[in-house]
Amino acid sequence: MREFLSNMLEQGKTLDLEGILTNLGVSIIIGLVIFLSYWITHSGTIYSKKFNVSLIMLTILTTSVMAVIGNNVALSLGMVGALSIVRFRTAIKDSRDTVYIFWAIVAGISSGAGEFMVASLSSAALFIILLFLGRIKNDNRRLLIIRAAKSQERNIESVVFSYFKSKANLRVLNSTRESVELIYELSGRTLAEAAKGNKSITEVLYEIDDVEYVNVVTQNDEIDG
């Protein structure tokens, strides 16, 4: 039993120079595909060139780690222990970024293990899916923000309900002894339909006494870091 465990800990697959260069070459190509996909599917303030370059580096580094570990159990356990003390605090601005991180890691593992078919086919499938679906954003949400005297709270709620019925959801209610702030969430379509043939909601609300301001804010998937 002891000899069996010793053989498991000592076994390893040593790559020659040609094998290492091949694995790294494949990982670089797939890393560039990931870079291109991220560049196409992200735009505006949410795009981070540094993060995109980091995806290529992550793919290559993962391939390098796999080349070092090979089939050596001892090295793999040591690598897990070393990585467990590293804390990653990079803020993820978009949920899609998590997908790209895992894509880079999986591509690096597959390339380092010599599974080029798995790396290529999975990367091609992800590239096509993200090309068609990755640019989808939820920009249809609107926030209606109203600040007025506290005595006008009921009047504001009545006006908003009569204008949008139950399609405007009250998300936040901030109040002091003198003032109140209400934040409603509704869709852009609801806002546009309610305005057809009628006064705008801002005009109607400003007809109420002691209304300080009325803001309409577009809420999208982008998060400023």
Secondary structure, 3 states (H helix, E strand, C coil): CHHHHHHHHHCCCCCCHHHHHHHHHHHHHHHHHHHHHHHHHCCHHHCCHHHHHHHHHHHHHHHHHHHHHCCCHHHHHHHHHHHHCCCCCCCCCCHHHHHHHHHHHHHHHHHHCCCHHHHHHHHHHHHHHHHHHCCCCCCCEEEEEEEEEHHHHHHHHHHHHHHHHHHCEEEEEEECCCEEEEEEEEEHHHHHHHHCCCCCHHHHHHCCCCEEEEEEEEECCCCCC
